[in-house]
Amino acid sequence: MKNVHFCAILIVLFLISIISIIGCGNATGGGGGGGAGVTNRSGIFSYAGTQSPGDTWTWTISTTEYTGTNESLSFTISGTWDALSSGFSKATVTFSSTTEIAAGDGFYFLEIPNTALLVKPHNPGDERPIICTSLTTFEPAASFRFLCVKIPDAGWNPSSHAIATGDSTVPSTRTFHLNWYLITGEFAEPQTASDFTFSDGTFTSTSIGAKVFMTNSNIFVEDDGTGEGGSIGAIYEDLSGTPIRTVLSHTFKGFRYGYDSALQTGETQAATGTYAKIDGFDAWKGNPYMTDADIDNNNTAGTFGVKITFEANPQQPTGFVPGIVTDLSNNQPENVQCVVSKVGPAGKQKYVIFGIGLKNSTVQPFNFILLQTSN
Protein backbone atom coordinates (compact mmCIF):
# COMPACT_ATOMS: atom_id res chain seq x y z
CA MET A 1 0.00 0.00 0.00
CA LYS A 2 2.53 2.65 -1.00
CA ASN A 3 3.67 3.53 2.51
CA VAL A 4 0.10 3.27 3.74
CA HIS A 5 -0.58 -0.13 5.27
CA PHE A 6 -4.35 0.01 5.56
CA CYS A 7 -5.82 -3.06 7.12
CA ALA A 8 -9.51 -2.37 7.01
CA ILE A 9 -10.90 -5.69 8.51
CA LEU A 10 -8.90 -9.15 9.55
CA ILE A 11 -7.57 -13.18 10.96
CA VAL A 12 -3.79 -15.67 13.58
CA LEU A 13 -1.22 -16.78 10.97
CA PHE A 14 -0.07 -20.21 12.12
CA LEU A 15 -0.51 -20.65 8.80
CA ILE A 16 -2.36 -18.49 7.16
CA SER A 17 -0.97 -17.68 0.93
CA ILE A 18 0.73 -18.43 -2.97
CA ILE A 19 2.65 -16.65 -5.79
CA SER A 20 3.49 -19.90 -7.48
CA ILE A 21 2.16 -23.37 -6.79
CA ILE A 22 4.96 -25.53 -8.10
CA GLY A 23 5.88 -29.06 -7.50
CA CYS A 24 3.71 -31.70 -5.57
CA GLY A 25 4.71 -34.46 -7.97
CA ASN A 26 2.61 -37.34 -6.69
CA ALA A 27 -0.50 -35.35 -5.87
CA THR A 28 -3.57 -37.48 -6.42
CA GLY A 29 -6.71 -36.11 -7.92
CA GLY A 30 -10.19 -37.27 -8.75
CA GLY A 31 -12.48 -35.33 -6.46
CA GLY A 32 -14.12 -38.31 -4.82
CA GLY A 33 -12.56 -37.93 -1.40
CA GLY A 34 -9.32 -38.85 0.30
CA GLY A 35 -10.11 -42.42 1.30
CA ALA A 36 -10.58 -43.81 4.83
CA GLY A 37 -14.23 -42.83 4.70
CA VAL A 38 -13.48 -39.16 4.00
CA THR A 39 -15.77 -37.47 1.50
CA ASN A 40 -15.65 -34.02 -0.05
CA ARG A 41 -18.03 -31.40 1.28
CA SER A 42 -20.89 -30.31 -0.99
CA GLY A 43 -21.61 -26.88 -2.46
CA ILE A 44 -19.84 -24.21 -4.52
CA PHE A 45 -18.01 -21.39 -2.70
CA SER A 46 -16.02 -18.39 -3.91
CA TYR A 47 -13.13 -16.66 -2.12
CA ALA A 48 -10.73 -13.75 -2.58
CA GLY A 49 -7.56 -12.84 -0.76
CA THR A 50 -3.83 -12.15 -0.75
CA GLN A 51 -0.46 -13.85 -0.92
CA SER A 52 2.62 -12.19 0.54
CA PRO A 53 4.16 -9.90 -0.51
CA GLY A 54 0.94 -8.70 -2.19
CA ASP A 55 -0.73 -10.77 -4.95
CA THR A 56 -4.51 -10.83 -5.27
CA TRP A 57 -6.13 -14.26 -5.73
CA THR A 58 -9.71 -15.39 -6.39
CA TRP A 59 -10.97 -18.98 -6.03
CA THR A 60 -14.10 -20.98 -6.78
CA ILE A 61 -14.29 -24.45 -5.24
CA SER A 62 -17.09 -26.92 -5.97
CA THR A 63 -17.60 -30.41 -4.55
CA THR A 64 -14.94 -31.93 -6.82
CA GLU A 65 -13.21 -29.14 -8.75
CA TYR A 66 -11.59 -25.73 -8.27
CA THR A 67 -10.41 -22.69 -10.24
CA GLY A 68 -7.84 -20.23 -8.92
CA THR A 69 -6.80 -16.95 -10.55
CA ASN A 70 -3.81 -14.79 -9.66
CA GLU A 71 -5.21 -11.41 -10.69
CA SER A 72 -1.92 -9.61 -10.08
CA LEU A 73 0.06 -11.82 -12.47
CA SER A 74 -2.89 -12.67 -14.77
CA PHE A 75 -2.85 -16.45 -14.76
CA THR A 76 -5.36 -19.18 -13.91
CA ILE A 77 -5.10 -22.76 -12.68
CA SER A 78 -7.83 -25.37 -12.29
CA GLY A 79 -8.23 -29.01 -11.42
CA THR A 80 -9.68 -31.48 -8.92
CA TRP A 81 -9.37 -31.97 -5.16
CA ASP A 82 -9.80 -34.61 -2.45
CA ALA A 83 -10.58 -34.28 1.27
CA LEU A 84 -8.00 -35.98 3.52
CA SER A 85 -8.39 -37.69 6.89
CA SER A 86 -6.02 -35.06 8.34
CA GLY A 87 -8.72 -32.42 7.85
CA PHE A 88 -6.81 -30.74 5.04
CA SER A 89 -7.60 -31.11 1.34
CA LYS A 90 -5.25 -31.95 -1.52
CA ALA A 91 -5.62 -30.44 -4.99
CA THR A 92 -4.15 -31.41 -8.36
CA VAL A 93 -3.58 -29.01 -11.27
CA THR A 94 -5.07 -30.21 -14.56
CA PHE A 95 -4.93 -26.85 -16.39
CA SER A 96 -2.55 -23.91 -16.08
CA SER A 97 -2.24 -20.74 -18.16
CA THR A 98 1.31 -20.09 -16.89
CA THR A 99 4.48 -22.03 -17.68
CA GLU A 100 5.54 -21.82 -14.02
CA ILE A 101 2.82 -24.28 -12.98
CA ALA A 102 2.31 -27.55 -14.83
CA ALA A 103 -0.44 -30.15 -15.03
CA GLY A 104 0.18 -32.67 -12.25
CA ASP A 105 1.47 -30.07 -9.80
CA GLY A 106 -0.48 -29.78 -6.58
CA PHE A 107 -1.09 -28.02 -3.28
CA TYR A 108 -3.02 -28.27 0.00
CA PHE A 109 -5.78 -26.15 1.46
CA LEU A 110 -7.82 -25.74 4.64
CA GLU A 111 -11.36 -24.39 4.39
CA ILE A 112 -14.22 -23.18 6.56
CA PRO A 113 -16.82 -23.29 3.77
CA ASN A 114 -18.26 -19.90 2.86
CA THR A 115 -15.99 -18.23 5.45
CA ALA A 116 -12.23 -18.75 5.00
CA LEU A 117 -9.75 -20.51 2.73
CA LEU A 118 -6.03 -21.11 3.46
CA VAL A 119 -3.87 -22.47 0.62
CA LYS A 120 -0.46 -24.12 1.15
CA PRO A 121 1.66 -24.47 -1.99
CA HIS A 122 4.15 -27.25 -2.54
CA ASN A 123 7.28 -25.42 -3.63
CA PRO A 124 10.16 -26.18 -1.23
CA GLY A 125 11.93 -23.01 -0.16
CA ASP A 126 9.11 -20.73 -1.27
CA GLU A 127 5.75 -21.80 0.13
CA ARG A 128 4.01 -18.48 0.60
CA PRO A 129 0.42 -19.28 1.57
CA ILE A 130 -2.69 -17.71 0.09
CA ILE A 131 -5.12 -16.33 2.68
CA CYS A 132 -8.70 -15.78 1.52
CA THR A 133 -12.22 -15.08 2.70
CA SER A 134 -15.60 -15.63 1.12
CA LEU A 135 -17.26 -12.55 -0.32
CA THR A 136 -20.50 -10.94 0.79
CA THR A 137 -22.70 -9.27 -1.82
CA PHE A 138 -23.87 -6.62 0.62
CA GLU A 139 -21.93 -3.68 1.99
CA PRO A 140 -21.90 -3.60 5.81
CA ALA A 141 -24.97 -1.63 6.90
CA ALA A 142 -23.42 -0.18 10.05
CA SER A 143 -20.05 0.97 11.32
CA PHE A 144 -17.91 -1.62 13.06
CA ARG A 145 -14.73 -2.04 15.12
CA PHE A 146 -12.05 -4.43 13.89
CA LEU A 147 -8.61 -5.93 14.60
CA CYS A 148 -5.99 -7.02 12.10
CA VAL A 149 -2.56 -8.62 11.74
CA LYS A 150 -0.08 -7.61 9.08
CA ILE A 151 0.86 -9.99 6.26
CA PRO A 152 4.42 -8.78 5.61
CA ASP A 153 5.35 -6.68 2.61
CA ALA A 154 8.63 -7.03 0.71
CA GLY A 155 10.55 -4.67 2.99
CA TRP A 156 9.01 -5.55 6.36
CA ASN A 157 11.26 -5.17 9.45
CA PRO A 158 10.67 -4.99 13.23
CA SER A 159 10.00 -1.25 12.95
CA SER A 160 7.17 -1.84 10.47
CA HIS A 161 3.45 -2.05 11.22
CA ALA A 162 2.50 -5.40 12.75
CA ILE A 163 -0.99 -5.20 14.30
CA ALA A 164 -3.81 -2.67 14.34
CA THR A 165 -7.12 -1.79 15.91
CA GLY A 166 -9.62 0.22 13.96
CA ASP A 167 -13.14 1.46 13.41
CA SER A 168 -15.13 2.25 10.31
CA THR A 169 -17.72 4.72 9.13
CA VAL A 170 -19.83 2.81 6.63
CA PRO A 171 -21.71 3.04 4.45
CA SER A 172 -21.95 6.84 4.70
CA THR A 173 -18.32 7.91 4.12
CA ARG A 174 -16.48 4.58 3.82
CA THR A 175 -13.76 5.86 6.12
CA PHE A 176 -11.47 3.63 8.17
CA HIS A 177 -9.48 4.82 11.18
CA LEU A 178 -6.60 2.62 12.39
CA ASN A 179 -4.12 2.62 15.25
CA TRP A 180 -0.99 0.71 14.27
CA TYR A 181 1.33 -1.09 16.73
CA LEU A 182 4.79 -2.61 16.41
CA ILE A 183 5.56 -6.30 16.95
CA THR A 184 6.46 -5.41 20.55
CA GLY A 185 2.95 -4.07 21.17
CA GLU A 186 4.26 -0.50 21.27
CA PHE A 187 2.00 2.10 19.62
CA ALA A 188 3.34 3.24 16.22
CA GLU A 189 0.97 5.71 14.58
CA PRO A 190 -2.66 6.42 13.64
CA GLN A 191 -3.92 6.19 10.07
CA THR A 192 -7.06 7.20 8.19
CA ALA A 193 -8.17 5.99 4.77
CA SER A 194 -11.32 7.42 3.21
CA ASP A 195 -11.35 7.04 -0.59
CA PHE A 196 -12.97 3.61 -0.91
CA THR A 197 -15.64 2.33 -3.27
CA PHE A 198 -17.59 -0.89 -2.67
CA SER A 199 -18.59 -3.53 -5.22
CA ASP A 200 -18.98 -7.34 -5.24
CA GLY A 201 -17.94 -7.73 -1.62
CA THR A 202 -14.78 -5.64 -2.00
CA PHE A 203 -13.73 -2.23 -0.72
CA THR A 204 -11.26 -0.71 -3.21
CA SER A 205 -9.12 2.39 -2.65
CA THR A 206 -9.27 4.79 -5.59
CA SER A 207 -5.83 6.27 -4.79
CA ILE A 208 -3.57 3.49 -3.52
CA GLY A 209 -5.16 0.37 -5.01
CA ALA A 210 -5.73 -1.49 -1.76
CA LYS A 211 -8.54 -4.06 -1.73
CA VAL A 212 -10.42 -5.30 1.34
CA PHE A 213 -12.36 -8.53 0.84
CA MET A 214 -15.36 -8.68 3.19
CA THR A 215 -17.48 -11.59 4.37
CA ASN A 216 -20.76 -11.64 6.26
CA SER A 217 -18.97 -13.90 8.79
CA ASN A 218 -16.90 -11.32 10.72
CA ILE A 219 -13.65 -11.96 8.84
CA PHE A 220 -11.76 -10.02 6.17
CA VAL A 221 -8.52 -10.02 4.18
CA GLU A 222 -6.81 -6.96 2.73
CA ASP A 223 -4.39 -6.86 -0.23
CA ASP A 224 -2.25 -3.71 -0.52
CA GLY A 225 -0.94 -4.40 -4.02
CA THR A 226 2.09 -6.17 -5.49
CA GLY A 227 5.04 -6.05 -3.08
CA GLU A 228 3.05 -4.16 -0.46
CA GLY A 229 1.72 -7.03 1.65
CA GLY A 230 -1.72 -7.03 3.24
CA SER A 231 -3.62 -7.86 6.43
CA ILE A 232 -5.97 -10.46 7.83
CA GLY A 233 -8.54 -9.47 10.39
CA ALA A 234 -11.90 -9.81 12.03
CA ILE A 235 -14.67 -7.61 13.24
CA TYR A 236 -14.21 -7.11 16.98
CA GLU A 237 -15.91 -9.78 19.07
CA ASP A 238 -16.14 -9.13 22.82
CA LEU A 239 -14.60 -12.23 24.39
CA SER A 240 -13.63 -10.56 27.64
CA GLY A 241 -15.69 -13.07 29.61
CA THR A 242 -14.25 -16.08 27.80
CA PRO A 243 -11.16 -17.73 29.37
CA ILE A 244 -8.51 -18.62 26.80
CA ARG A 245 -8.71 -22.26 27.94
CA THR A 246 -12.33 -22.31 26.74
CA VAL A 247 -11.24 -21.13 23.30
CA LEU A 248 -8.42 -23.67 23.17
CA SER A 249 -10.58 -26.63 24.26
CA HIS A 250 -11.39 -27.23 20.59
CA THR A 251 -9.17 -28.75 17.92
CA PHE A 252 -7.47 -26.15 15.74
CA LYS A 253 -5.70 -26.72 12.45
CA GLY A 254 -3.71 -24.25 10.43
CA PHE A 255 -0.39 -23.08 9.11
CA ARG A 256 2.70 -21.31 10.31
CA TYR A 257 4.34 -19.19 7.66
CA GLY A 258 7.91 -17.86 7.93
CA TYR A 259 8.83 -15.09 5.50
CA ASP A 260 12.27 -13.84 4.41
CA SER A 261 11.72 -10.17 3.60
CA ALA A 262 15.09 -9.82 1.88
CA LEU A 263 14.75 -12.89 -0.40
CA GLN A 264 10.95 -12.59 -0.65
CA THR A 265 10.54 -16.31 -0.09
CA GLY A 266 8.87 -18.27 2.66
CA GLU A 267 8.03 -21.66 4.10
CA THR A 268 4.66 -22.88 5.34
CA GLN A 269 4.07 -25.77 7.77
CA ALA A 270 0.72 -27.38 8.55
CA ALA A 271 -0.20 -28.41 12.11
CA THR A 272 -3.04 -29.68 14.27
CA GLY A 273 -3.52 -29.45 18.03
CA THR A 274 -5.60 -28.49 21.05
CA TYR A 275 -5.44 -27.19 24.64
CA ALA A 276 -2.66 -28.13 27.03
CA LYS A 277 -1.55 -26.86 30.44
CA ILE A 278 2.20 -26.34 30.11
CA ASP A 279 4.34 -25.04 32.99
CA GLY A 280 1.22 -23.62 34.61
CA PHE A 281 0.14 -21.63 31.52
CA ASP A 282 -2.83 -22.11 29.21
CA ALA A 283 -1.43 -23.11 25.83
CA TRP A 284 -2.23 -24.53 22.42
CA LYS A 285 0.01 -27.53 21.68
CA GLY A 286 0.31 -28.21 18.00
CA ASN A 287 1.87 -31.20 16.28
CA PRO A 288 3.28 -30.36 12.85
CA TYR A 289 3.05 -32.35 9.66
CA MET A 290 6.74 -32.50 8.73
CA THR A 291 6.21 -33.54 5.08
CA ASP A 292 3.44 -33.50 2.50
CA ALA A 293 3.17 -37.28 2.88
CA ASP A 294 2.40 -36.69 6.57
CA ILE A 295 -0.54 -34.46 5.59
CA ASP A 296 -1.72 -37.16 3.19
CA ASN A 297 -1.54 -39.88 5.87
CA ASN A 298 -2.41 -37.78 8.95
CA ASN A 299 0.96 -38.47 10.58
CA THR A 300 2.14 -35.76 12.99
CA ALA A 301 5.50 -35.25 14.68
CA GLY A 302 4.27 -35.84 18.22
CA THR A 303 7.74 -35.70 19.77
CA PHE A 304 8.46 -32.24 18.43
CA GLY A 305 5.58 -29.86 17.96
CA VAL A 306 5.04 -26.27 18.95
CA LYS A 307 3.18 -24.54 21.74
CA ILE A 308 1.56 -21.13 21.90
CA THR A 309 1.37 -19.85 25.47
CA PHE A 310 -1.17 -17.06 25.92
CA GLU A 311 -0.31 -14.42 28.52
CA ALA A 312 -3.82 -13.04 28.93
CA ASN A 313 -7.46 -13.76 28.19
CA PRO A 314 -9.09 -12.07 25.19
CA GLN A 315 -9.68 -9.20 24.80
CA GLN A 316 -7.35 -6.72 26.45
CA PRO A 317 -7.81 -2.93 26.01
CA THR A 318 -6.18 -3.02 22.57
CA GLY A 319 -8.02 -6.23 21.67
CA PHE A 320 -4.79 -8.21 21.20
CA VAL A 321 -3.51 -11.17 23.21
CA PRO A 322 0.28 -11.35 23.77
CA GLY A 323 1.82 -14.79 23.67
CA ILE A 324 4.92 -16.89 23.19
CA VAL A 325 5.44 -19.49 20.45
CA THR A 326 7.93 -22.19 21.45
CA ASP A 327 9.46 -24.79 19.15
CA LEU A 328 9.44 -27.92 21.33
CA SER A 329 12.37 -29.45 19.44
CA ASN A 330 14.76 -26.79 20.75
CA ASN A 331 12.65 -24.80 23.25
CA GLN A 332 13.28 -21.65 21.26
CA PRO A 333 10.72 -19.02 22.42
CA GLU A 334 9.35 -16.37 20.07
CA ASN A 335 7.16 -13.47 21.19
CA VAL A 336 3.93 -13.01 19.25
CA GLN A 337 0.89 -10.74 19.12
CA CYS A 338 -2.40 -12.54 18.55
CA VAL A 339 -5.99 -11.87 17.62
CA VAL A 340 -8.68 -14.22 18.91
CA SER A 341 -12.18 -13.92 17.48
CA LYS A 342 -15.29 -15.85 16.41
CA VAL A 343 -16.27 -16.06 12.76
CA GLY A 344 -18.90 -17.75 10.67
CA PRO A 345 -22.69 -17.66 10.31
CA ALA A 346 -24.82 -17.04 13.39
CA GLY A 347 -25.29 -20.24 15.36
CA LYS A 348 -22.34 -21.90 13.61
CA GLN A 349 -19.50 -19.65 14.70
CA LYS A 350 -16.00 -20.99 15.23
CA TYR A 351 -12.92 -19.48 16.85
CA VAL A 352 -9.97 -18.24 14.83
CA ILE A 353 -6.52 -17.21 16.04
CA PHE A 354 -4.16 -15.05 13.96
CA GLY A 355 -0.70 -13.89 14.92
CA ILE A 356 2.61 -12.34 13.94
CA GLY A 357 6.05 -12.77 15.50
CA LEU A 358 9.78 -12.74 14.78
CA LYS A 359 11.37 -15.96 13.56
CA ASN A 360 14.02 -17.34 15.95
CA SER A 361 14.68 -13.88 17.41
CA THR A 362 15.76 -12.57 14.00
CA VAL A 363 14.33 -9.66 12.03
CA GLN A 364 12.34 -12.03 9.83
CA PRO A 365 8.58 -12.23 10.51
CA PHE A 366 6.25 -15.19 10.66
CA ASN A 367 2.47 -15.42 10.67
CA PHE A 368 0.25 -18.15 11.96
CA ILE A 369 -3.43 -18.76 11.36
CA LEU A 370 -5.46 -21.34 13.26
CA LEU A 371 -9.03 -22.34 12.46
CA GLN A 372 -11.28 -24.26 14.85
CA THR A 373 -12.18 -27.54 13.15
CA SER A 374 -14.06 -29.36 15.95
CA ASN A 375 -17.32 -28.42 17.68
C-alpha positions in Angstrom: 0.0 0.0 0.0 2.5 2.7 -1.0 3.7 3.5 2.5 0.1 3.3 3.7 -0.6 -0.1 5.3 -4.3 0.0 5.6 -5.8 -3.1 7.1 -9.5 -2.4 7.0 -10.9 -5.7 8.5 -8.9 -9.2 9.6 -7.6 -13.2 11.0 -3.8 -15.7 13.6 -1.2 -16.8 11.0 -0.1 -20.2 12.1 -0.5 -20.6 8.8 -2.4 -18.5 7.2 -1.0 -17.7 0.9 0.7 -18.4 -3.0 2.6 -16.7 -5.8 3.5 -19.9 -7.5 2.2 -23.4 -6.8 5.0 -25.5 -8.1 5.9 -29.1 -7.5 3.7 -31.7 -5.6 4.7 -34.5 -8.0 2.6 -37.3 -6.7 -0.5 -35.3 -5.9 -3.6 -37.5 -6.4 -6.7 -36.1 -7.9 -10.2 -37.3 -8.7 -12.5 -35.3 -6.5 -14.1 -38.3 -4.8 -12.6 -37.9 -1.4 -9.3 -38.9 0.3 -10.1 -42.4 1.3 -10.6 -43.8 4.8 -14.2 -42.8 4.7 -13.5 -39.2 4.0 -15.8 -37.5 1.5 -15.6 -34.0 -0.1 -18.0 -31.4 1.3 -20.9 -30.3 -1.0 -21.6 -26.9 -2.5 -19.8 -24.2 -4.5 -18.0 -21.4 -2.7 -16.0 -18.4 -3.9 -13.1 -16.7 -2.1 -10.7 -13.7 -2.6 -7.6 -12.8 -0.8 -3.8 -12.2 -0.7 -0.5 -13.9 -0.9 2.6 -12.2 0.5 4.2 -9.9 -0.5 0.9 -8.7 -2.2 -0.7 -10.8 -4.9 -4.5 -10.8 -5.3 -6.1 -14.3 -5.7 -9.7 -15.4 -6.4 -11.0 -19.0 -6.0 -14.1 -21.0 -6.8 -14.3 -24.5 -5.2 -17.1 -26.9 -6.0 -17.6 -30.4 -4.6 -14.9 -31.9 -6.8 -13.2 -29.1 -8.8 -11.6 -25.7 -8.3 -10.4 -22.7 -10.2 -7.8 -20.2 -8.9 -6.8 -16.9 -10.6 -3.8 -14.8 -9.7 -5.2 -11.4 -10.7 -1.9 -9.6 -10.1 0.1 -11.8 -12.5 -2.9 -12.7 -14.8 -2.8 -16.5 -14.8 -5.4 -19.2 -13.9 -5.1 -22.8 -12.7 -7.8 -25.4 -12.3 -8.2 -29.0 -11.4 -9.7 -31.5 -8.9 -9.4 -32.0 -5.2 -9.8 -34.6 -2.4 -10.6 -34.3 1.3 -8.0 -36.0 3.5 -8.4 -37.7 6.9 -6.0 -35.1 8.3 -8.7 -32.4 7.8 -6.8 -30.7 5.0 -7.6 -31.1 1.3 -5.3 -32.0 -1.5 -5.6 -30.4 -5.0 -4.2 -31.4 -8.4 -3.6 -29.0 -11.3 -5.1 -30.2 -14.6 -4.9 -26.9 -16.4 -2.6 -23.9 -16.1 -2.2 -20.7 -18.2 1.3 -20.1 -16.9 4.5 -22.0 -17.7 5.5 -21.8 -14.0 2.8 -24.3 -13.0 2.3 -27.5 -14.8 -0.4 -30.1 -15.0 0.2 -32.7 -12.3 1.5 -30.1 -9.8 -0.5 -29.8 -6.6 -1.1 -28.0 -3.3 -3.0 -28.3 0.0 -5.8 -26.1 1.5 -7.8 -25.7 4.6 -11.4 -24.4 4.4 -14.2 -23.2 6.6 -16.8 -23.3 3.8 -18.3 -19.9 2.9 -16.0 -18.2 5.5 -12.2 -18.8 5.0 -9.7 -20.5 2.7 -6.0 -21.1 3.5 -3.9 -22.5 0.6 -0.5 -24.1 1.2 1.7 -24.5 -2.0 4.1 -27.2 -2.5 7.3 -25.4 -3.6 10.2 -26.2 -1.2 11.9 -23.0 -0.2 9.1 -20.7 -1.3 5.8 -21.8 0.1 4.0 -18.5 0.6 0.4 -19.3 1.6 -2.7 -17.7 0.1 -5.1 -16.3 2.7 -8.7 -15.8 1.5 -12.2 -15.1 2.7 -15.6 -15.6 1.1 -17.3 -12.5 -0.3 -20.5 -10.9 0.8 -22.7 -9.3 -1.8 -23.9 -6.6 0.6 -21.9 -3.7 2.0 -21.9 -3.6 5.8 -25.0 -1.6 6.9 -23.4 -0.2 10.0 -20.1 1.0 11.3 -17.9 -1.6 13.1 -14.7 -2.0 15.1 -12.1 -4.4 13.9 -8.6 -5.9 14.6 -6.0 -7.0 12.1 -2.6 -8.6 11.7 -0.1 -7.6 9.1 0.9 -10.0 6.3 4.4 -8.8 5.6 5.3 -6.7 2.6 8.6 -7.0 0.7 10.6 -4.7 3.0 9.0 -5.5 6.4 11.3 -5.2 9.5 10.7 -5.0 13.2 10.0 -1.2 12.9 7.2 -1.8 10.5 3.5 -2.0 11.2 2.5 -5.4 12.7 -1.0 -5.2 14.3 -3.8 -2.7 14.3 -7.1 -1.8 15.9 -9.6 0.2 14.0 -13.1 1.5 13.4 -15.1 2.2 10.3 -17.7 4.7 9.1 -19.8 2.8 6.6 -21.7 3.0 4.4 -22.0 6.8 4.7 -18.3 7.9 4.1 -16.5 4.6 3.8 -13.8 5.9 6.1 -11.5 3.6 8.2 -9.5 4.8 11.2 -6.6 2.6 12.4 -4.1 2.6 15.3 -1.0 0.7 14.3 1.3 -1.1 16.7 4.8 -2.6 16.4 5.6 -6.3 16.9 6.5 -5.4 20.6 3.0 -4.1 21.2 4.3 -0.5 21.3 2.0 2.1 19.6 3.3 3.2 16.2 1.0 5.7 14.6 -2.7 6.4 13.6 -3.9 6.2 10.1 -7.1 7.2 8.2 -8.2 6.0 4.8 -11.3 7.4 3.2 -11.3 7.0 -0.6 -13.0 3.6 -0.9 -15.6 2.3 -3.3 -17.6 -0.9 -2.7 -18.6 -3.5 -5.2 -19.0 -7.3 -5.2 -17.9 -7.7 -1.6 -14.8 -5.6 -2.0 -13.7 -2.2 -0.7 -11.3 -0.7 -3.2 -9.1 2.4 -2.6 -9.3 4.8 -5.6 -5.8 6.3 -4.8 -3.6 3.5 -3.5 -5.2 0.4 -5.0 -5.7 -1.5 -1.8 -8.5 -4.1 -1.7 -10.4 -5.3 1.3 -12.4 -8.5 0.8 -15.4 -8.7 3.2 -17.5 -11.6 4.4 -20.8 -11.6 6.3 -19.0 -13.9 8.8 -16.9 -11.3 10.7 -13.6 -12.0 8.8 -11.8 -10.0 6.2 -8.5 -10.0 4.2 -6.8 -7.0 2.7 -4.4 -6.9 -0.2 -2.3 -3.7 -0.5 -0.9 -4.4 -4.0 2.1 -6.2 -5.5 5.0 -6.0 -3.1 3.0 -4.2 -0.5 1.7 -7.0 1.7 -1.7 -7.0 3.2 -3.6 -7.9 6.4 -6.0 -10.5 7.8 -8.5 -9.5 10.4 -11.9 -9.8 12.0 -14.7 -7.6 13.2 -14.2 -7.1 17.0 -15.9 -9.8 19.1 -16.1 -9.1 22.8 -14.6 -12.2 24.4 -13.6 -10.6 27.6 -15.7 -13.1 29.6 -14.3 -16.1 27.8 -11.2 -17.7 29.4 -8.5 -18.6 26.8 -8.7 -22.3 27.9 -12.3 -22.3 26.7 -11.2 -21.1 23.3 -8.4 -23.7 23.2 -10.6 -26.6 24.3 -11.4 -27.2 20.6 -9.2 -28.8 17.9 -7.5 -26.1 15.7 -5.7 -26.7 12.4 -3.7 -24.3 10.4 -0.4 -23.1 9.1 2.7 -21.3 10.3 4.3 -19.2 7.7 7.9 -17.9 7.9 8.8 -15.1 5.5 12.3 -13.8 4.4 11.7 -10.2 3.6 15.1 -9.8 1.9 14.7 -12.9 -0.4 10.9 -12.6 -0.6 10.5 -16.3 -0.1 8.9 -18.3 2.7 8.0 -21.7 4.1 4.7 -22.9 5.3 4.1 -25.8 7.8 0.7 -27.4 8.5 -0.2 -28.4 12.1 -3.0 -29.7 14.3 -3.5 -29.4 18.0 -5.6 -28.5 21.1 -5.4 -27.2 24.6 -2.7 -28.1 27.0 -1.5 -26.9 30.4 2.2 -26.3 30.1 4.3 -25.0 33.0 1.2 -23.6 34.6 0.1 -21.6 31.5 -2.8 -22.1 29.2 -1.4 -23.1 25.8 -2.2 -24.5 22.4 0.0 -27.5 21.7 0.3 -28.2 18.0 1.9 -31.2 16.3 3.3 -30.4 12.8 3.0 -32.4 9.7 6.7 -32.5 8.7 6.2 -33.5 5.1 3.4 -33.5 2.5 3.2 -37.3 2.9 2.4 -36.7 6.6 -0.5 -34.5 5.6 -1.7 -37.2 3.2 -1.5 -39.9 5.9 -2.4 -37.8 8.9 1.0 -38.5 10.6 2.1 -35.8 13.0 5.5 -35.2 14.7 4.3 -35.8 18.2 7.7 -35.7 19.8 8.5 -32.2 18.4 5.6 -29.9 18.0 5.0 -26.3 18.9 3.2 -24.5 21.7 1.6 -21.1 21.9 1.4 -19.8 25.5 -1.2 -17.1 25.9 -0.3 -14.4 28.5 -3.8 -13.0 28.9 -7.5 -13.8 28.2 -9.1 -12.1 25.2 -9.7 -9.2 24.8 -7.4 -6.7 26.5 -7.8 -2.9 26.0 -6.2 -3.0 22.6 -8.0 -6.2 21.7 -4.8 -8.2 21.2 -3.5 -11.2 23.2 0.3 -11.3 23.8 1.8 -14.8 23.7 4.9 -16.9 23.2 5.4 -19.5 20.5 7.9 -22.2 21.5 9.5 -24.8 19.1 9.4 -27.9 21.3 12.4 -29.5 19.4 14.8 -26.8 20.8 12.7 -24.8 23.3 13.3 -21.6 21.3 10.7 -19.0 22.4 9.3 -16.4 20.1 7.2 -13.5 21.2 3.9 -13.0 19.3 0.9 -10.7 19.1 -2.4 -12.5 18.5 -6.0 -11.9 17.6 -8.7 -14.2 18.9 -12.2 -13.9 17.5 -15.3 -15.9 16.4 -16.3 -16.1 12.8 -18.9 -17.7 10.7 -22.7 -17.7 10.3 -24.8 -17.0 13.4 -25.3 -20.2 15.4 -22.3 -21.9 13.6 -19.5 -19.7 14.7 -16.0 -21.0 15.2 -12.9 -19.5 16.9 -10.0 -18.2 14.8 -6.5 -17.2 16.0 -4.2 -15.1 14.0 -0.7 -13.9 14.9 2.6 -12.3 13.9 6.1 -12.8 15.5 9.8 -12.7 14.8 11.4 -16.0 13.6 14.0 -17.3 15.9 14.7 -13.9 17.4 15.8 -12.6 14.0 14.3 -9.7 12.0 12.3 -12.0 9.8 8.6 -12.2 10.5 6.2 -15.2 10.7 2.5 -15.4 10.7 0.3 -18.2 12.0 -3.4 -18.8 11.4 -5.5 -21.3 13.3 -9.0 -22.3 12.5 -11.3 -24.3 14.8 -12.2 -27.5 13.2 -14.1 -29.4 16.0 -17.3 -28.4 17.7 
